[in-house]
Each structure stands twice: as structure tokens, then as C-alpha cells.
Amino acid sequence: MLSEPGAGEEVRVVQPFQATKHYQCPGCNTGIAPGTGHVVAVPLEAPDLRRHWHRPCWAMRHRRRPGRA
């Protein structure tokens, strides 16, 4: 698990060899290509609403304006 999970969410690190699909990062709204390591944030109350983030986007998520992911 990655440090600093938000309240009510589990945060997992996905290694490049585990990343087999294309995802959209909510932090920058660009794609995460297969084979790219990234972070997955899984809300404990709604695990089907998990989001895949680039690592730098996840690290900077608290600097985003309100209303942004």
C-alpha cells in the first residue's frame, strides 16, 4: 500500500508488469498506457468506483482546485 491514503480509501501501487489495460488518470485527464506503473485509489464504501492515477498526479492531488479529482 502507498502512504497517505485518504480517509475511507485503500491505495495500491500497480507495478508496470501488472498494468495490462489502458486507464484514464483523473488528475490530468490523460491516459495511463499498459505497462506503466501507477496508483489505484479504492473507496472502501464503493470499490467499484476505484480510480487509476499517475504516481505524480496522485502525489500532487491535494494541490488541485476544489471540484477537480
C-alpha positions, 0 to 999 in steps of 0.5 A: 500500500502507498502512504497517505491514503485518504480517509475511507480509501485503500491505495495500491501501487500497480507495478508496470508488469501488472498494468495490462489495460489502458486507464484514464488518470483523473488528475490530468485527464490523460491516459495511463498506457499498459505497462506503466506503473501507477496508483489505484485509489479504492473507496472502501464504501464503493470499490467499484468506483476505484480510480487509476492515477499517475504516481505524480498526479496522485502525489500532487492531488491535494494541490488541485482546485476544489471540484477537480479529482 
